[in-house]
Amino acid sequence: MRKNIYIRDEDQEIFEKAEALGGENFSAMIAEAVRQFVRTEEAKAEGMEEVELKVGIACSRGANDLKKVRFLGKKIADVCVYSGQTSSREDRGTDFILYLTKKEKFLLYRRYWSHWQDEDDESWYKTYESMSELMSADGIPGDLLQEAGNVLGVDTAEYLDI
């Protein structure tokens, strides 16, 4: 199939740069950009968006060791577990944020943070295939699971066959 693309005068320079960088694969490059656009727009129609997270270590001294990860999804639950040493315990904690991804998997983002001098913040993520896999994982706050269950209409009670 052959399609003609009409380019506005103000966009000509960027298309010329893209063609120079893409070389013989210019059509493939345009097709990939269109595929990404369609995926993103379909996800938006489903209430999702492109989410960008920073994972790694944010050093209180020196250079950070952080990388960015992106995916299509929507936040379905979040909770903070405080673990500090002050009377309010709000000087340290872990943020848990749960996302439902475009491919109907779950991504759990954890960020340990501290307001204490010389303590680093650290963040990481893990993916889960199903809500039951997530519910059976260790170290996930019950409040987070309950909130996610309410949003998804899933019973998060553990059934005891006794």
C-alpha positions in Angstrom: 0.0 0.0 0.0 1.3 3.5 -0.9 0.4 6.6 1.2 1.5 10.1 0.6 2.4 12.3 3.6 2.1 16.0 3.2 4.4 18.0 5.5 3.8 21.5 6.6 6.6 24.0 5.8 7.4 24.5 9.5 7.9 20.7 9.9 10.1 20.2 6.9 13.4 20.6 8.8 12.6 18.0 11.4 11.5 15.5 8.7 14.7 16.1 6.8 16.7 15.4 10.0 14.6 12.2 10.7 15.2 11.0 7.1 18.9 11.6 7.4 19.0 9.7 10.6 16.7 6.9 9.5 18.3 6.4 6.1 16.7 3.6 4.1 14.5 2.7 7.1 12.6 6.0 7.0 9.3 4.2 6.3 9.9 1.7 9.1 10.7 4.6 11.4 7.4 6.4 10.6 5.5 3.1 11.0 7.0 2.6 14.5 6.1 6.2 15.5 2.5 5.6 14.3 2.3 2.3 16.2 3.4 4.0 19.4 0.9 6.8 18.8 -1.9 4.3 18.3 -0.9 2.3 21.5 -0.8 5.5 23.5 -4.1 6.9 22.3 -5.9 3.5 22.8 -4.5 3.4 26.3 -5.7 6.9 27.0 -9.2 5.9 25.8 -9.1 3.1 28.5 -8.2 5.6 31.2 -4.5 4.9 31.0 -1.5 7.2 30.5 2.2 7.0 29.9 3.8 6.7 33.4 7.4 7.5 34.0 9.2 6.3 37.1 12.7 6.9 38.4 14.3 3.8 40.0 17.6 3.3 41.7 19.4 5.3 44.4 19.1 9.0 45.0 22.2 9.8 46.9 22.1 12.4 49.6 25.8 13.0 48.8 27.3 12.8 45.3 25.8 11.5 42.1 22.5 9.7 41.8 22.2 6.2 40.3 18.8 6.6 38.8 17.3 5.4 35.6 13.9 6.1 34.1 11.3 3.4 33.2 8.1 4.1 31.2 5.0 2.1 30.6 1.3 2.6 29.8 -0.9 2.1 32.8 -3.0 3.7 35.5 -2.5 4.1 39.2 -5.0 2.0 41.2 -3.7 2.2 44.8 -1.1 3.9 46.9 -0.1 3.9 50.6 2.8 5.2 52.7 4.2 3.1 55.5 6.1 5.3 58.0 9.1 3.8 59.7 10.9 6.7 61.3 12.3 7.3 64.8 10.5 10.6 65.7 7.2 10.5 67.6 5.2 10.9 64.4 7.4 8.4 62.6 7.2 10.6 59.5 11.0 11.1 59.1 11.4 7.8 57.1 9.0 5.7 55.1 8.2 3.6 52.1 5.7 4.7 49.4 3.9 1.9 47.7 2.2 2.7 44.4 0.3 0.0 42.4 -0.4 0.4 38.7 -2.5 -1.7 36.3 -0.6 -1.8 33.0 -2.0 -1.8 29.5 -1.3 -5.6 29.2 -3.3 -6.1 32.4 -0.4 -6.9 34.6 0.4 -5.2 37.9 3.5 -3.0 38.5 4.3 -2.3 42.1 6.6 0.7 42.6 8.3 1.1 46.0 10.2 4.2 47.2 12.1 4.2 50.5 12.8 7.7 51.6 14.4 9.5 54.5 14.6 13.0 55.8 17.7 12.1 57.7 21.0 13.7 56.6 23.3 11.3 54.8 20.6 8.7 54.1 19.9 7.8 50.5 16.4 7.3 49.0 16.0 4.1 47.0 13.2 3.1 44.6 12.5 -0.1 42.6 9.6 -1.9 40.9 8.3 -5.4 40.4 5.7 -6.7 38.1 3.0 -9.3 38.9 0.9 -11.4 36.5 -2.3 -11.4 38.5 -3.9 -10.0 41.6 -3.6 -13.4 43.3 0.1 -13.4 42.7 0.3 -9.9 44.2 -1.8 -10.9 47.2 0.5 -13.9 48.0 3.7 -11.8 47.8 5.5 -10.9 51.0 5.9 -7.4 52.3 3.0 -5.7 50.6 0.8 -3.6 52.9 -2.7 -4.9 53.4 -4.1 -1.4 53.0 -2.6 -1.3 49.4 -4.2 -4.6 48.5 -7.6 -3.6 50.0 -7.6 -0.3 48.1 -6.7 -2.1 44.8 -9.4 -4.7 45.5 -12.0 -1.9 46.0 -11.0 -0.2 42.7 -11.0 -3.4 40.8 -14.0 -5.0 42.5 -11.9 -7.9 43.7 -12.4 -9.6 47.1 -8.9 -9.5 48.8 -9.9 -11.6 51.8 -7.8 -14.7 52.3 -9.9 -17.8 52.2 -9.0 -20.4 54.9 -10.0 -24.0 54.0 -10.2 -25.2 57.6 
